[in-house]
Amino acid sequence: MNERWQRAWRLTAVAFDAWALAFAIGGAALIRFGLSGLGLGFAVGATPVNAPWVVAIAIWMIAIGISGLYSPTRCASSVEEARRIATACLAAPGAFVMTSFILHGQPSRLWLGMSALLSIPFVAADRRLLRWTTSKLRTRGMWMSRAVIAGGKDAKALTDTLASDVVYGVQPVATCGFVWGELPSYDFADLRRAVLDSGARSVVVVTGSFSREEIQEELAAADELPVQIIVAPSLDYTLLHNVNLMPLGREPGLHLERPMLRFHQRVLKRSIDIVVSSAGLLVLSPVMCALAAAIRVDSSGPSLFAQRRVGRHGRQFDLFKFRTMIDGAEEQRPALVDDGLFKMKDDPRITRVGRFLRRSSLDELPQLWNVLRGEMSLVGPRPALPSEVATYHANARRRLAVRPGITGLWQVNGRSDLSFDEYVRLDLTYVQNWSVLLDAYVIARTAAAVVRSRGAY
């Protein structure tokens, strides 16, 4: 059952996508044909079709709809949304070619190619605007799903998260099976009464604390109510993109893909790393020399700083950065560690030039050498200290399945403002969803994060 706010969200998404595609596909037509020939890219027989990009916009939007991008529940993850955008925008030209073939049309290949390439960033940008709009409305209490949360201890932890962060769009209004704050509380078997009393439009069933029979009864009761049903299976750090439903006897089984890159993905990723790091070191060498000189003038000590980090499969290596602190700062470090990570604001050991380097992220440039040597990648999990890895639980060690990166999802989602658990979650998200397009997405977001200096200290 769709809630009213979901219909409003869907209409807004359609409007945003239409504007973005008009700029992308219409812009490609303008580049290819110019003002005088803007409508001459698609011919049916010998008859030109006026403004073919209008037809293309419709086909692109159909592809976007088929990809599930007009469902607010399917695209809650920004990473999954980015993957679906790229898939839809790359598949749409094929659908346009098939349409023109049926109509005996002759579309411009150059125009279609430019349309595909331009539509990805334009749609991604409009979806960022949609997410921002959604977030702003949710801070005002709009576009939220009123939900009954049913479960035990795990459900209580989930309620803490949902109540503290409106970005998830779920507003707990009652609980079943546990007590949370001042919310109305009901027995686990009284789900129907909880929904009717609270006016909830969604039911979230957290399965971790109850028997199979109890969960089946809850789901059966929810089926008879005009609500959406969400089942939380209490599986940490798993993603829909990597969870496949499969029959297992008479039971539904969840096949969880291991967080690792396949052989062809490793080869492609390494090839990109070598090409980009080599070009970067060559082009940026004058800048790096100037920064090294500025560091030496500002404070005594070497320009470069080497620190032991843990890479793929737990192998240690020396990570290179421009020195941003006073010489000998590592001796003062143990007194400043917090939450399993070492990140603090207003660190007294940072030099004047070092503060600028950190805010601009220019202190990371020497890591291009680590990338060229194969110890790191351009994009990947945050490179961890050996002392951090020593405290890892089994799930956190899964982030060591790939090379650490100069940047990653952690860099574009808060950087130093993130907690350790958030680092791990984002790193596993990256490992389980790697693609060239995801790397391009992260790099593009990194540039924006660096400009804003968000979380950099």
C-alpha positions as a Markdown table, in Angstrom:
| # | Residue | x | y | z |
|---|---|---|---|---|
| 1 | Met | 0.0 | 0.0 | 0.0 |
| 2 | Asn | 1.4 | 3.4 | -1.0 |
| 3 | Glu | 1.2 | 6.2 | 1.4 |
| 4 | Arg | 0.1 | 9.7 | 0.2 |
| 5 | Trp | 3.6 | 11.1 | 0.8 |
| 6 | Gln | 5.1 | 8.4 | -1.4 |
| 7 | Arg | 2.9 | 9.5 | -4.3 |
| 8 | Ala | 4.0 | 13.1 | -3.8 |
| 9 | Trp | 7.6 | 11.9 | -3.7 |
| 10 | Arg | 7.2 | 10.0 | -6.9 |
| 11 | Leu | 5.6 | 13.0 | -8.7 |
| 12 | Thr | 8.5 | 15.2 | -7.5 |
| 13 | Ala | 11.1 | 12.7 | -8.7 |
| 14 | Val | 9.4 | 12.5 | -12.1 |
| 15 | Ala | 9.5 | 16.3 | -12.4 |
| 16 | Phe | 13.1 | 16.6 | -11.3 |
| 17 | Asp | 14.2 | 13.8 | -13.7 |
| 18 | Ala | 12.3 | 15.4 | -16.6 |
| 19 | Trp | 14.2 | 18.7 | -16.1 |
| 20 | Ala | 17.5 | 17.0 | -15.7 |
| 21 | Leu | 17.0 | 14.9 | -18.9 |
| 22 | Ala | 15.8 | 17.9 | -20.8 |
| 23 | Phe | 19.1 | 19.6 | -20.1 |
| 24 | Ala | 21.2 | 16.5 | -20.7 |
| 25 | Ile | 19.5 | 15.1 | -23.8 |
| 26 | Gly | 18.4 | 18.4 | -25.2 |
| 27 | Gly | 21.9 | 19.8 | -24.6 |
| 28 | Ala | 23.4 | 16.8 | -26.4 |
| 29 | Ala | 21.1 | 17.5 | -29.4 |
| 30 | Leu | 22.1 | 21.2 | -29.3 |
| 31 | Ile | 25.8 | 20.3 | -29.4 |
| 32 | Arg | 25.3 | 17.7 | -32.1 |
| 33 | Phe | 22.9 | 19.6 | -34.4 |
| 34 | Gly | 23.0 | 23.2 | -33.4 |
| 35 | Leu | 20.1 | 25.6 | -33.1 |
| 36 | Ser | 19.1 | 25.2 | -36.8 |
| 37 | Gly | 19.1 | 21.4 | -36.7 |
| 38 | Leu | 17.9 | 20.8 | -33.2 |
| 39 | Gly | 15.1 | 18.5 | -34.3 |
| 40 | Leu | 16.9 | 16.6 | -37.1 |
| 41 | Gly | 18.5 | 13.7 | -35.3 |
| 42 | Phe | 15.7 | 11.1 | -35.8 |
| 43 | Ala | 14.1 | 10.4 | -39.1 |
| 44 | Val | 11.2 | 8.0 | -39.8 |
| 45 | Gly | 11.9 | 6.9 | -43.4 |
| 46 | Ala | 12.7 | 10.2 | -45.2 |
| 47 | Thr | 10.6 | 12.3 | -42.8 |
| 48 | Pro | 12.5 | 14.0 | -39.9 |
| 49 | Val | 10.9 | 13.8 | -36.5 |
| 50 | Asn | 10.7 | 17.1 | -34.8 |
| 51 | Ala | 12.7 | 17.4 | -31.6 |
| 52 | Pro | 13.7 | 13.7 | -31.2 |
| 53 | Trp | 15.2 | 14.5 | -27.8 |
| 54 | Val | 11.6 | 14.8 | -26.5 |
| 55 | Val | 11.0 | 11.2 | -27.5 |
| 56 | Ala | 14.3 | 10.2 | -25.9 |
| 57 | Ile | 13.4 | 11.9 | -22.6 |
| 58 | Ala | 10.3 | 9.7 | -22.5 |
| 59 | Ile | 12.3 | 6.5 | -23.2 |
| 60 | Trp | 14.9 | 7.5 | -20.6 |
| 61 | Met | 12.2 | 8.1 | -18.0 |
| 62 | Ile | 10.6 | 4.7 | -18.8 |
| 63 | Ala | 14.1 | 3.1 | -18.3 |
| 64 | Ile | 14.4 | 4.9 | -15.0 |
| 65 | Gly | 11.0 | 3.7 | -13.9 |
| 66 | Ile | 11.8 | 0.1 | -14.8 |
| 67 | Ser | 15.0 | 0.4 | -12.7 |
| 68 | Gly | 12.8 | 1.1 | -9.7 |
| 69 | Leu | 14.0 | 4.7 | -9.3 |
| 70 | Tyr | 10.5 | 6.0 | -8.7 |
| 71 | Ser | 10.1 | 3.8 | -5.6 |
| 72 | Pro | 11.2 | 5.6 | -2.4 |
| 73 | Thr | 11.6 | 2.3 | -0.7 |
| 74 | Arg | 13.9 | 0.8 | -3.3 |
| 75 | Cys | 16.3 | 3.7 | -3.5 |
| 76 | Ala | 16.8 | 4.5 | 0.2 |
| 77 | Ser | 20.6 | 3.8 | -0.3 |
| 78 | Ser | 22.4 | 6.5 | -2.3 |
| 79 | Val | 24.9 | 3.9 | -3.5 |
| 80 | Glu | 22.2 | 1.6 | -4.8 |
| 81 | Glu | 20.5 | 4.6 | -6.4 |
| 82 | Ala | 23.7 | 5.6 | -8.2 |
| 83 | Arg | 24.0 | 2.1 | -9.6 |
| 84 | Arg | 20.4 | 2.1 | -10.8 |
| 85 | Ile | 20.8 | 5.5 | -12.4 |
| 86 | Ala | 23.9 | 4.4 | -14.4 |
| 87 | Thr | 22.2 | 1.2 | -15.5 |
| 88 | Ala | 19.1 | 3.0 | -16.7 |
| 89 | Cys | 20.9 | 5.7 | -18.5 |
| 90 | Leu | 23.2 | 3.3 | -20.3 |
| 91 | Ala | 20.3 | 1.0 | -21.2 |
| 92 | Ala | 18.0 | 3.8 | -22.5 |
| 93 | Pro | 20.0 | 4.4 | -25.8 |
| 94 | Gly | 19.5 | 0.8 | -26.7 |
| 95 | Ala | 15.8 | 1.1 | -26.2 |
| 96 | Phe | 15.8 | 4.3 | -28.3 |
| 97 | Val | 17.7 | 2.5 | -31.1 |
| 98 | Met | 15.1 | -0.3 | -31.1 |
| 99 | Thr | 12.3 | 2.2 | -31.2 |
| 100 | Ser | 13.8 | 4.0 | -34.2 |
| 101 | Phe | 14.5 | 0.6 | -35.9 |
| 102 | Ile | 10.8 | -0.3 | -35.6 |
| 103 | Leu | 9.9 | 3.1 | -37.1 |
| 104 | His | 12.6 | 2.8 | -39.7 |
| 105 | Gly | 14.4 | 5.7 | -38.1 |
| 106 | Gln | 18.0 | 6.8 | -38.3 |
| 107 | Pro | 19.2 | 8.3 | -35.0 |
| 108 | Ser | 22.5 | 10.0 | -34.6 |
| 109 | Arg | 25.0 | 7.7 | -32.8 |
| 110 | Leu | 27.0 | 10.6 | -31.6 |
| 111 | Trp | 24.0 | 12.3 | -30.2 |
| 112 | Leu | 22.9 | 9.1 | -28.4 |
| 113 | Gly | 26.3 | 8.6 | -27.0 |
| 114 | Met | 26.5 | 12.1 | -25.6 |
| 115 | Ser | 23.0 | 11.8 | -24.2 |
| 116 | Ala | 23.9 | 8.6 | -22.3 |
| 117 | Leu | 27.1 | 10.2 | -20.9 |
| 118 | Leu | 25.4 | 13.5 | -19.9 |
| 119 | Ser | 22.3 | 12.0 | -18.5 |
| 120 | Ile | 24.1 | 10.1 | -15.8 |
| 121 | Pro | 25.6 | 13.1 | -13.9 |
| 122 | Phe | 22.5 | 15.2 | -14.6 |
| 123 | Val | 20.1 | 12.7 | -13.2 |
| 124 | Ala | 22.5 | 12.0 | -10.3 |
| 125 | Ala | 22.6 | 15.7 | -9.5 |
| 126 | Asp | 18.8 | 16.0 | -9.6 |
| 127 | Arg | 18.5 | 13.0 | -7.3 |
| 128 | Arg | 20.9 | 14.7 | -4.9 |
| 129 | Leu | 18.6 | 17.7 | -5.0 |
| 130 | Leu | 15.6 | 15.4 | -4.4 |
| 131 | Arg | 17.4 | 13.8 | -1.4 |
| 132 | Trp | 18.1 | 17.3 | 0.0 |
| 133 | Thr | 14.4 | 18.3 | -0.5 |
| 134 | Thr | 13.3 | 15.1 | 1.2 |
| 135 | Ser | 15.6 | 15.7 | 4.1 |
| 136 | Lys | 14.4 | 19.3 | 4.6 |
| 137 | Leu | 10.7 | 18.2 | 4.5 |
| 138 | Arg | 11.3 | 15.4 | 7.0 |
| 139 | Thr | 12.9 | 17.8 | 9.5 |
| 140 | Arg | 9.5 | 19.6 | 9.4 |
| 141 | Gly | 7.6 | 16.3 | 10.0 |
| 142 | Met | 6.6 | 15.8 | 6.3 |
| 143 | Trp | 7.1 | 12.7 | 4.1 |
| 144 | Met | 7.4 | 10.4 | 7.1 |
| 145 | Ser | 6.0 | 7.0 | 7.6 |
| 146 | Arg | 4.2 | 6.5 | 10.9 |
| 147 | Ala | 5.3 | 3.1 | 12.0 |
| 148 | Val | 4.8 | 0.5 | 14.8 |
| 149 | Ile | 8.0 | -1.2 | 15.7 |
| 150 | Ala | 7.6 | -4.8 | 16.8 |
| 151 | Gly | 10.4 | -6.9 | 18.3 |
| 152 | Gly | 12.7 | -7.1 | 21.3 |
| 153 | Lys | 16.2 | -5.8 | 22.2 |
| 154 | Asp | 17.2 | -5.4 | 18.5 |
| 155 | Ala | 14.0 | -3.5 | 17.9 |
| 156 | Lys | 14.8 | -1.1 | 20.7 |
| 157 | Ala | 18.1 | -0.3 | 19.1 |
| 158 | Leu | 16.5 | 0.2 | 15.8 |
| 159 | Thr | 13.9 | 2.6 | 17.3 |
| 160 | Asp | 16.8 | 4.6 | 18.8 |
| 161 | Thr | 18.2 | 5.1 | 15.3 |
| 162 | Leu | 14.9 | 5.9 | 13.6 |
| 163 | Ala | 13.8 | 8.4 | 16.2 |
| 164 | Ser | 17.2 | 10.2 | 16.2 |
| 165 | Asp | 17.6 | 10.5 | 12.4 |
| 166 | Val | 14.7 | 11.6 | 10.2 |
| 167 | Val | 16.7 | 10.8 | 7.1 |
| 168 | Tyr | 15.3 | 7.2 | 7.2 |
| 169 | Gly | 11.7 | 8.6 | 6.9 |
| 170 | Val | 10.3 | 6.3 | 9.6 |
| 171 | Gln | 8.6 | 7.9 | 12.6 |
| 172 | Pro | 8.0 | 5.3 | 15.4 |
| 173 | Val | 4.6 | 6.0 | 16.9 |
| 174 | Ala | 4.1 | 2.8 | 19.0 |
| 175 | Thr | 6.0 | -0.4 | 20.0 |
| 176 | Cys | 5.1 | -4.0 | 20.4 |
| 177 | Gly | 7.1 | -6.3 | 22.6 |
| 178 | Phe | 9.3 | -3.7 | 24.3 |
| 179 | Val | 9.1 | -0.3 | 25.9 |
| 180 | Trp | 10.7 | 2.8 | 24.4 |
| 181 | Gly | 10.4 | 6.2 | 26.0 |
| 182 | Glu | 7.0 | 7.6 | 26.2 |
| 183 | Leu | 5.7 | 5.8 | 23.1 |
| 184 | Pro | 2.5 | 3.7 | 23.6 |
| 185 | Ser | 3.7 | 0.1 | 24.3 |
| 186 | Tyr | 1.7 | -3.1 | 23.5 |
| 187 | Asp | 2.2 | -6.8 | 23.9 |
| 188 | Phe | 3.8 | -8.5 | 20.9 |
| 189 | Ala | 0.5 | -10.2 | 20.1 |
| 190 | Asp | -1.5 | -6.9 | 20.1 |
| 191 | Leu | -0.1 | -5.6 | 16.8 |
| 192 | Arg | -3.5 | -4.9 | 15.3 |
| 193 | Arg | -4.6 | -2.8 | 18.2 |
| 194 | Ala | -1.3 | -0.9 | 18.1 |
| 195 | Val | -1.8 | 0.0 | 14.5 |
| 196 | Leu | -5.4 | 1.1 | 14.9 |
| 197 | Asp | -4.7 | 3.1 | 18.0 |
| 198 | Ser | -1.7 | 4.9 | 16.6 |
| 199 | Gly | -2.8 | 5.5 | 13.0 |
| 200 | Ala | 0.4 | 3.9 | 11.8 |
| 201 | Arg | 0.8 | 3.3 | 8.0 |
| 202 | Ser | 3.8 | 1.0 | 8.4 |
| 203 | Val | 4.8 | -2.0 | 10.5 |
| 204 | Val | 8.5 | -2.8 | 11.1 |
| 205 | Val | 9.0 | -6.4 | 12.4 |
| 206 | Val | 12.5 | -7.0 | 13.8 |
| 207 | Thr | 13.0 | -10.8 | 13.8 |
| 208 | Gly | 16.0 | -11.3 | 16.1 |
| 209 | Ser | 14.3 | -11.8 | 19.4 |
| 210 | Phe | 11.3 | -13.9 | 18.6 |
| 211 | Ser | 10.4 | -17.4 | 17.5 |
| 212 | Arg | 9.3 | -18.4 | 14.0 |
| 213 | Glu | 5.7 | -18.9 | 15.2 |
| 214 | Glu | 5.5 | -15.4 | 16.8 |
| 215 | Ile | 6.9 | -13.7 | 13.7 |
| 216 | Gln | 4.4 | -15.6 | 11.5 |
| 217 | Glu | 1.5 | -14.4 | 13.7 |
| 218 | Glu | 2.7 | -10.8 | 13.5 |
| 219 | Leu | 3.1 | -10.9 | 9.7 |
| 220 | Ala | -0.4 | -12.5 | 9.4 |
| 221 | Ala | -1.9 | -9.8 | 11.5 |
| 222 | Ala | -0.2 | -7.1 | 9.6 |
| 223 | Asp | -1.4 | -8.6 | 6.3 |
| 224 | Glu | -5.0 | -7.8 | 7.3 |
| 225 | Leu | -4.2 | -4.1 | 8.0 |
| 226 | Pro | -3.8 | -1.2 | 5.5 |
| 227 | Val | -0.1 | -0.9 | 6.2 |
| 228 | Gln | 3.3 | -1.5 | 4.6 |
| 229 | Ile | 5.3 | -4.3 | 6.1 |
| 230 | Ile | 9.0 | -4.1 | 6.6 |
| 231 | Val | 11.0 | -7.1 | 8.0 |
| 232 | Ala | 14.3 | -6.4 | 9.6 |
| 233 | Pro | 16.2 | -9.7 | 9.7 |
| 234 | Ser | 18.9 | -8.4 | 12.1 |
| 235 | Leu | 21.8 | -8.9 | 9.6 |
| 236 | Asp | 24.5 | -6.3 | 10.1 |
| 237 | Tyr | 26.2 | -4.7 | 7.1 |
| 238 | Thr | 24.4 | -6.6 | 4.4 |
| 239 | Leu | 23.0 | -4.9 | 1.3 |
| 240 | Leu | 20.0 | -5.6 | -0.9 |
| 241 | His | 22.4 | -5.6 | -3.9 |
| 242 | Asn | 24.3 | -8.5 | -2.4 |
| 243 | Val | 21.4 | -10.5 | -0.9 |
| 244 | Asn | 19.8 | -13.0 | -3.2 |
| 245 | Leu | 16.6 | -14.9 | -2.3 |
| 246 | Met | 16.8 | -18.6 | -3.0 |
| 247 | Pro | 14.7 | -21.6 | -2.1 |
| 248 | Leu | 16.2 | -23.8 | 0.6 |
| 249 | Gly | 14.0 | -26.8 | 1.2 |
| 250 | Arg | 10.6 | -25.2 | 2.0 |
| 251 | Glu | 12.2 | -22.1 | 3.5 |
| 252 | Pro | 13.3 | -18.8 | 1.8 |
| 253 | Gly | 17.0 | -18.6 | 2.0 |
| 254 | Leu | 19.2 | -15.4 | 1.9 |
| 255 | His | 22.4 | -16.0 | -0.1 |
| 256 | Leu | 24.9 | -13.3 | 1.0 |
| 257 | Glu | 27.7 | -12.6 | -1.4 |
| 258 | Arg | 31.2 | -12.4 | 0.1 |
| 259 | Pro | 32.7 | -8.9 | 0.2 |
| 260 | Met | 35.4 | -9.3 | -2.4 |
| 261 | Leu | 36.3 | -8.3 | -5.9 |
| 262 | Arg | 36.3 | -10.8 | -8.7 |
| 263 | Phe | 39.4 | -11.4 | -10.8 |
| 264 | His | 38.3 | -9.2 | -13.7 |
| 265 | Gln | 37.3 | -6.5 | -11.4 |
| 266 | Arg | 40.7 | -6.5 | -9.6 |
| 267 | Val | 42.5 | -6.4 | -13.0 |
| 268 | Leu | 40.4 | -3.5 | -14.2 |
| 269 | Lys | 40.6 | -1.6 | -10.9 |
| 270 | Arg | 44.4 | -2.0 | -10.8 |
| 271 | Ser | 44.8 | -0.9 | -14.4 |
| 272 | Ile | 42.9 | 2.3 | -13.7 |
| 273 | Asp | 45.0 | 2.9 | -10.5 |
| 274 | Ile | 48.3 | 2.6 | -12.4 |
| 275 | Val | 47.3 | 4.9 | -15.2 |
| 276 | Val | 45.7 | 7.6 | -13.0 |
| 277 | Ser | 48.5 | 7.5 | -10.3 |
| 278 | Ser | 51.2 | 7.7 | -12.9 |
| 279 | Ala | 49.6 | 10.6 | -14.7 |
| 280 | Gly | 48.9 | 12.3 | -11.4 |
| 281 | Leu | 52.4 | 12.1 | -10.1 |
| 282 | Leu | 53.7 | 13.5 | -13.4 |
| 283 | Val | 51.3 | 16.4 | -13.7 |
| 284 | Leu | 51.3 | 17.3 | -10.0 |
| 285 | Ser | 55.0 | 17.0 | -9.4 |
| 286 | Pro | 55.5 | 20.9 | -9.5 |
| 287 | Val | 52.7 | 21.4 | -7.0 |
| 288 | Met | 54.1 | 18.7 | -4.7 |
| 289 | Cys | 57.6 | 20.2 | -4.8 |
| 290 | Ala | 56.2 | 23.6 | -3.9 |
| 291 | Leu | 54.2 | 22.1 | -1.0 |
| 292 | Ala | 57.3 | 20.3 | 0.3 |
| 293 | Ala | 59.2 | 23.5 | 0.3 |
| 294 | Ala | 56.4 | 25.3 | 2.2 |
| 295 | Ile | 56.4 | 22.6 | 4.9 |
| 296 | Arg | 60.2 | 22.9 | 5.4 |
| 297 | Val | 60.0 | 26.7 | 5.7 |
| 298 | Asp | 57.1 | 26.6 | 8.2 |
| 299 | Ser | 58.6 | 24.1 | 10.6 |
| 300 | Ser | 61.6 | 22.0 | 11.2 |
| 301 | Gly | 61.6 | 18.3 | 10.1 |
| 302 | Pro | 61.1 | 16.3 | 6.9 |
| 303 | Ser | 58.4 | 17.2 | 4.3 |
| 304 | Leu | 57.1 | 13.7 | 4.1 |
| 305 | Phe | 55.6 | 11.6 | 6.9 |
| 306 | Ala | 55.5 | 7.8 | 6.7 |
| 307 | Gln | 53.2 | 5.8 | 8.9 |
| 308 | Arg | 52.5 | 2.1 | 9.2 |
| 309 | Arg | 49.1 | 1.1 | 8.0 |
| 310 | Val | 47.3 | -2.2 | 7.3 |
| 311 | Gly | 46.4 | -3.0 | 3.7 |
| 312 | Arg | 44.8 | -5.8 | 1.8 |
| 313 | His | 44.7 | -9.2 | 3.6 |
| 314 | Gly | 46.3 | -7.5 | 6.7 |
| 315 | Arg | 49.6 | -6.8 | 5.0 |
| 316 | Gln | 51.3 | -3.7 | 6.5 |
| 317 | Phe | 52.9 | -0.9 | 4.5 |
| 318 | Asp | 54.3 | 2.6 | 4.9 |
| 319 | Leu | 51.6 | 5.2 | 4.0 |
| 320 | Phe | 53.1 | 8.5 | 2.8 |
| 321 | Lys | 51.6 | 11.9 | 3.5 |
| 322 | Phe | 52.9 | 15.5 | 3.6 |
| 323 | Arg | 53.9 | 16.3 | 7.2 |
| 324 | Thr | 51.2 | 18.4 | 8.8 |
| 325 | Met | 52.3 | 18.2 | 12.4 |
| 326 | Ile | 55.4 | 19.2 | 14.4 |
| 327 | Asp | 58.3 | 16.8 | 14.2 |
| 328 | Gly | 57.9 | 14.0 | 16.8 |
| 329 | Ala | 54.1 | 14.4 | 17.1 |
| 330 | Glu | 53.6 | 10.6 | 17.1 |
| 331 | Glu | 55.1 | 10.4 | 20.6 |
| 332 | Gln | 52.1 | 12.5 | 21.9 |
| 333 | Arg | 49.5 | 10.4 | 20.1 |
| 334 | Pro | 48.5 | 7.7 | 22.7 |
| 335 | Ala | 47.0 | 10.3 | 25.0 |
| 336 | Leu | 44.7 | 11.5 | 22.2 |
| 337 | Val | 43.0 | 8.3 | 20.9 |
| 338 | Asp | 39.2 | 8.0 | 21.2 |
| 339 | Asp | 36.6 | 5.5 | 20.0 |
| 340 | Gly | 39.1 | 3.2 | 18.3 |
| 341 | Leu | 40.1 | 5.9 | 15.9 |
| 342 | Phe | 42.5 | 8.8 | 16.1 |
| 343 | Lys | 40.8 | 11.9 | 14.9 |
| 344 | Met | 40.3 | 15.1 | 16.9 |
| 345 | Lys | 39.5 | 18.8 | 16.3 |
| 346 | Asp | 42.0 | 21.5 | 17.2 |
| 347 | Asp | 44.9 | 19.2 | 17.5 |
| 348 | Pro | 47.7 | 21.3 | 19.0 |
| 349 | Arg | 50.4 | 19.5 | 17.1 |
| 350 | Ile | 49.2 | 20.7 | 13.6 |
| 351 | Thr | 51.3 | 23.4 | 12.0 |
| 352 | Arg | 50.0 | 26.4 | 10.1 |
| 353 | Val | 50.8 | 24.9 | 6.7 |
| 354 | Gly | 49.6 | 21.6 | 7.9 |
| 355 | Arg | 46.2 | 22.9 | 8.8 |
| 356 | Phe | 45.8 | 24.2 | 5.2 |
| 357 | Leu | 47.0 | 20.9 | 3.8 |
| 358 | Arg | 44.4 | 19.0 | 5.8 |
| 359 | Arg | 41.5 | 21.3 | 5.0 |
| 360 | Ser | 42.3 | 21.1 | 1.3 |
| 361 | Ser | 43.3 | 17.3 | 1.5 |
| 362 | Leu | 46.6 | 18.2 | -0.3 |
| 363 | Asp | 48.5 | 16.3 | 2.4 |
| 364 | Glu | 47.1 | 13.1 | 0.7 |
| 365 | Leu | 48.9 | 13.6 | -2.6 |
| 366 | Pro | 52.0 | 11.5 | -1.8 |
| 367 | Gln | 49.7 | 8.5 | -1.5 |
| 368 | Leu | 49.7 | 8.4 | -5.3 |
| 369 | Trp | 53.0 | 6.7 | -4.9 |
| 370 | Asn | 51.4 | 4.1 | -2.6 |
| 371 | Val | 48.8 | 3.5 | -5.3 |
| 372 | Leu | 51.5 | 3.1 | -8.0 |
| 373 | Arg | 53.3 | 0.6 | -5.8 |
| 374 | Gly | 50.1 | -1.4 | -5.4 |
| 375 | Glu | 49.8 | -0.9 | -1.7 |
| 376 | Met | 46.7 | 1.3 | -2.1 |
| 377 | Ser | 44.0 | 2.1 | -4.6 |
| 378 | Leu | 42.5 | 5.5 | -5.6 |
| 379 | Val | 39.2 | 4.5 | -4.0 |
| 380 | Gly | 38.7 | 2.0 | -1.2 |
| 381 | Pro | 38.3 | 1.5 | 2.5 |
| 382 | Arg | 40.0 | 3.9 | 4.9 |
| 383 | Pro | 43.6 | 2.7 | 5.6 |
| 384 | Ala | 43.7 | 1.5 | 9.2 |
| 385 | Leu | 46.4 | 1.7 | 11.8 |
| 386 | Pro | 47.7 | -1.6 | 13.2 |
| 387 | Ser | 46.4 | -0.6 | 16.6 |
| 388 | Glu | 42.9 | -0.2 | 15.2 |
| 389 | Val | 43.0 | -3.5 | 13.4 |
| 390 | Ala | 44.0 | -5.2 | 16.6 |
| 391 | Thr | 40.6 | -4.2 | 18.1 |
| 392 | Tyr | 38.6 | -5.4 | 15.1 |
| 393 | His | 35.8 | -7.8 | 15.5 |
| 394 | Ala | 35.3 | -10.5 | 12.9 |
| 395 | Asn | 32.9 | -8.5 | 10.8 |
| 396 | Ala | 35.2 | -5.4 | 10.7 |
| 397 | Arg | 38.1 | -7.5 | 9.3 |
| 398 | Arg | 36.0 | -8.0 | 6.1 |
| 399 | Arg | 37.0 | -4.5 | 5.1 |
| 400 | Leu | 40.5 | -5.8 | 4.5 |
| 401 | Ala | 39.4 | -7.8 | 1.5 |
| 402 | Val | 40.5 | -5.0 | -0.9 |
| 403 | Arg | 43.3 | -2.4 | -1.0 |
| 404 | Pro | 42.6 | 0.7 | 1.1 |
| 405 | Gly | 42.0 | 3.9 | -0.8 |
| 406 | Ile | 43.1 | 7.5 | -0.9 |
| 407 | Thr | 39.4 | 8.3 | -0.8 |
| 408 | Gly | 36.2 | 6.3 | -0.3 |
| 409 | Leu | 32.6 | 6.3 | 0.8 |
| 410 | Trp | 33.8 | 7.3 | 4.3 |
| 411 | Gln | 35.5 | 10.4 | 2.7 |
| 412 | Val | 32.3 | 11.6 | 1.1 |
| 413 | Asn | 29.9 | 10.8 | 4.0 |
| 414 | Gly | 31.5 | 12.8 | 6.8 |
| 415 | Arg | 35.2 | 12.0 | 6.9 |
| 416 | Ser | 36.5 | 12.6 | 10.4 |
| 417 | Asp | 32.9 | 13.2 | 11.8 |
| 418 | Leu | 32.1 | 9.5 | 11.4 |
| 419 | Ser | 32.1 | 6.9 | 14.2 |
| 420 | Phe | 34.1 | 3.7 | 13.9 |
| 421 | Asp | 30.9 | 1.7 | 13.3 |
| 422 | Glu | 30.0 | 4.0 | 10.4 |
| 423 | Tyr | 33.4 | 3.6 | 8.9 |
| 424 | Val | 33.0 | -0.1 | 8.9 |
| 425 | Arg | 29.5 | 0.0 | 7.4 |
| 426 | Leu | 30.5 | 2.3 | 4.6 |
| 427 | Asp | 33.7 | 0.3 | 3.8 |
| 428 | Leu | 31.7 | -2.9 | 3.6 |
| 429 | Thr | 29.1 | -1.1 | 1.4 |
| 430 | Tyr | 31.9 | -0.2 | -1.0 |
| 431 | Val | 33.5 | -3.7 | -1.1 |
| 432 | Gln | 30.2 | -5.4 | -1.7 |
| 433 | Asn | 29.1 | -3.0 | -4.5 |
| 434 | Trp | 32.3 | -2.1 | -6.3 |
| 435 | Ser | 32.1 | -1.0 | -9.9 |
| 436 | Val | 33.9 | 1.5 | -12.1 |
| 437 | Leu | 30.9 | 3.8 | -11.9 |
| 438 | Leu | 30.9 | 3.6 | -8.2 |
| 439 | Asp | 34.6 | 4.7 | -8.1 |
| 440 | Ala | 33.7 | 7.6 | -10.5 |
| 441 | Tyr | 30.8 | 8.5 | -8.2 |
| 442 | Val | 33.1 | 8.5 | -5.1 |
| 443 | Ile | 35.8 | 10.6 | -6.8 |
| 444 | Ala | 33.2 | 13.2 | -7.9 |
| 445 | Arg | 31.7 | 13.3 | -4.4 |
| 446 | Thr | 35.2 | 13.6 | -3.0 |
| 447 | Ala | 35.9 | 16.8 | -4.9 |
| 448 | Ala | 32.7 | 18.3 | -3.4 |
| 449 | Ala | 33.6 | 17.2 | 0.1 |
| 450 | Val | 37.1 | 18.6 | -0.2 |
| 451 | Val | 35.7 | 22.0 | -1.4 |
| 452 | Arg | 33.4 | 22.1 | 1.6 |
| 453 | Ser | 36.2 | 20.8 | 3.9 |
| 454 | Arg | 33.5 | 18.7 | 5.6 |
| 455 | Gly | 34.9 | 16.6 | 8.5 |
| 456 | Ala | 38.5 | 17.5 | 7.6 |
| 457 | Tyr | 40.8 | 18.2 | 10.6 |
